[in-house]
Amino acid sequence: MSNWGYIAYKKIWQDFSLDKILATIASKTKIAFDLSKTSFLMAFSHLLCPSSKLCVYNNQSRYTNLSPAGLNDIYRSLDILADSKEKIEKEISDINRNLFNLAVDAVFYDVTTFSFSSVLPDGLKDFGYSKAGRPNKVQIVTGLSIDCYGRPTGYEIFPGNTFDGKILPAAPDSLEKRFGIRKVVIVADRGIASKVNLKEIKDKGYSYIFAYRLKSASDKIKEQVSSGGYSQIQDGDEPLRYKVISLDDRKIIITYSEAGKDSIDRDRAVEKAKSLLEDFSKIKASNRRGARKYIKQESLRYKLFFR
């Protein structure tokens, strides 16, 4: 049976001139194989049938009218692609803007972790806070940037023990220089909003939007939060109340919803806790998160409690 599944991806590959970009890169090396065709094989194989590079080599014959690639060529191309990563990203970004007549006014940057089936650190793979809930496996930390249309513009890889807050200050500089971003607005969760990071961001002239932990706020701010004076807008079926508080040269936006997400989450956790009490074998003493935090052991008995 003929397998032409890669044809659609070949059109995209050519539209973004990846064949020409990789040909230019290959011309500056001493390789004898076709870098573009070898890279294309790995790219569409990952999309159609994700597997190891050895499997890509062994299974390439299933595709019709495709130039064969040697196993050593596949492995050698990885080093060349890694060394040319930033150049390839910049070329693709420029072509993307020209194809769709776009201006890069905003870039969104997020960080996540990818774990491995290994417990052996090697400098890049290391133990750290796992966002996938696998703290017993080594991992890497990956930062991905996308433009305001959802198209990827680049990525970076960091050692697995890297804290998100260490990545943030350097990322906007790199993105601004590579992609000519006119205005940088950093949006991040409260874990990254340290005083050191905020100062560095302000010193560089960047704007920012961060989550704010109300329970760590000053008594003055807490008093303003509870003093009323909220405006109201409709958020779907529920009214959303909000209030803007000025703090030095910053503004804090406080929102309040009748539905109360925290209240809904809490009720769901309490119901889960009740079901756990019906089967003690499901209760793990080491797990203090979720429904388990509403359960307390007294002697040999468990009971439900609220803090």
BELLINVEN-V92002 format. One record per residue. N is the residue number from 0. RES is the residue in three letters. OMEGA is omega in whole degrees, 0 to 359 (none if undefined). Layout:
BEGIN
N/RES/OMEGA
N/RES/OMEGA
END
This chain:
BEGIN
0/MET/181
1/SER/179
2/ASN/180
3/TRP/187
4/GLY/184
5/TYR/187
6/ILE/180
7/ALA/179
8/TYR/178
9/LYS/178
10/LYS/178
11/ILE/179
12/TRP/181
13/GLN/178
14/ASP/179
15/PHE/175
16/SER/179
17/LEU/177
18/ASP/180
19/LYS/179
20/ILE/182
21/LEU/176
22/ALA/177
23/THR/179
24/ILE/181
25/ALA/182
26/SER/180
27/LYS/176
28/THR/180
29/LYS/183
30/ILE/180
31/ALA/182
32/PHE/181
33/ASP/184
34/LEU/182
35/SER/182
36/LYS/179
37/THR/179
38/SER/178
39/PHE/178
40/LEU/180
41/MET/183
42/ALA/183
43/PHE/176
44/SER/179
45/HIS/180
46/LEU/184
47/LEU/184
48/CYS/184
49/PRO/181
50/SER/179
51/SER/179
52/LYS/177
53/LEU/178
54/CYS/177
55/VAL/179
56/TYR/184
57/ASN/186
58/ASN/185
59/GLN/181
60/SER/180
61/ARG/182
62/TYR/186
63/THR/173
64/ASN/180
65/LEU/180
66/SER/182
67/PRO/178
68/ALA/179
69/GLY/181
70/LEU/179
71/ASN/178
72/ASP/178
73/ILE/181
74/TYR/181
75/ARG/181
76/SER/181
77/LEU/179
78/ASP/181
79/ILE/179
80/LEU/180
81/ALA/180
82/ASP/184
83/SER/187
84/LYS/184
85/GLU/178
86/LYS/180
87/ILE/180
88/GLU/181
89/LYS/180
90/GLU/180
91/ILE/180
92/SER/179
93/ASP/180
94/ILE/179
95/ASN/180
96/ARG/180
97/ASN/181
98/LEU/186
99/PHE/177
100/ASN/185
101/LEU/171
102/ALA/180
103/VAL/180
104/ASP/182
105/ALA/176
106/VAL/178
107/PHE/186
108/TYR/179
109/ASP/184
110/VAL/176
111/THR/182
112/THR/176
113/PHE/183
114/SER/179
115/PHE/176
116/SER/184
117/SER/175
118/VAL/183
119/LEU/177
120/PRO/180
121/ASP/180
122/GLY/174
123/LEU/173
124/LYS/183
125/ASP/177
126/PHE/179
127/GLY/179
128/TYR/184
129/SER/178
130/LYS/177
131/ALA/179
132/GLY/179
133/ARG/184
134/PRO/181
135/ASN/179
136/LYS/175
137/VAL/186
138/GLN/168
139/ILE/176
140/VAL/183
141/THR/175
142/GLY/181
143/LEU/177
144/SER/175
145/ILE/177
146/ASP/185
147/CYS/176
148/TYR/178
149/GLY/181
150/ARG/179
151/PRO/177
152/THR/179
153/GLY/178
154/TYR/177
155/GLU/180
156/ILE/181
157/PHE/177
158/PRO/186
159/GLY/180
160/ASN/181
161/THR/177
162/PHE/182
163/ASP/182
164/GLY/178
165/LYS/183
166/ILE/191
167/LEU/186
168/PRO/184
169/ALA/185
170/ALA/181
171/PRO/179
172/ASP/181
173/SER/181
174/LEU/182
175/GLU/181
176/LYS/185
177/ARG/188
178/PHE/176
179/GLY/181
180/ILE/185
181/ARG/180
182/LYS/181
183/VAL/173
184/VAL/183
185/ILE/178
186/VAL/185
187/ALA/178
188/ASP/189
189/ARG/180
190/GLY/182
191/ILE/188
192/ALA/176
193/SER/180
194/LYS/179
195/VAL/180
196/ASN/180
197/LEU/179
198/LYS/181
199/GLU/179
200/ILE/180
201/LYS/180
202/ASP/180
203/LYS/177
204/GLY/179
205/TYR/171
206/SER/181
207/TYR/172
208/ILE/182
209/PHE/170
210/ALA/185
211/TYR/181
212/ARG/186
213/LEU/184
214/LYS/177
215/SER/181
216/ALA/179
217/SER/178
218/ASP/180
219/LYS/180
220/ILE/179
221/LYS/179
222/GLU/179
223/GLN/180
224/VAL/185
225/SER/186
226/SER/179
227/GLY/180
228/GLY/182
229/TYR/170
230/SER/185
231/GLN/172
232/ILE/179
233/GLN/178
234/ASP/185
235/GLY/180
236/ASP/185
237/GLU/174
238/PRO/179
239/LEU/179
240/ARG/180
241/TYR/182
242/LYS/180
243/VAL/179
244/ILE/178
245/SER/179
246/LEU/185
247/ASP/180
248/ASP/181
249/ARG/175
250/LYS/177
251/ILE/179
252/ILE/180
253/ILE/178
254/THR/179
255/TYR/181
256/SER/178
257/GLU/182
258/ALA/177
259/GLY/182
260/LYS/181
261/ASP/180
262/SER/179
263/ILE/179
264/ASP/181
265/ARG/179
266/ASP/180
267/ARG/180
268/ALA/180
269/VAL/177
270/GLU/177
271/LYS/180
272/ALA/179
273/LYS/179
274/SER/177
275/LEU/181
276/LEU/178
277/GLU/179
278/ASP/185
279/PHE/184
280/SER/181
281/LYS/182
282/ILE/179
283/LYS/183
284/ALA/183
285/SER/184
286/ASN/182
287/ARG/183
288/ARG/176
289/GLY/183
290/ALA/184
291/ARG/183
292/LYS/177
293/TYR/181
294/ILE/180
295/LYS/179
296/GLN/174
297/GLU/186
298/SER/180
299/LEU/183
300/ARG/174
301/TYR/173
302/LYS/181
303/LEU/177
304/PHE/180
305/PHE/181
306/ARG/none
END
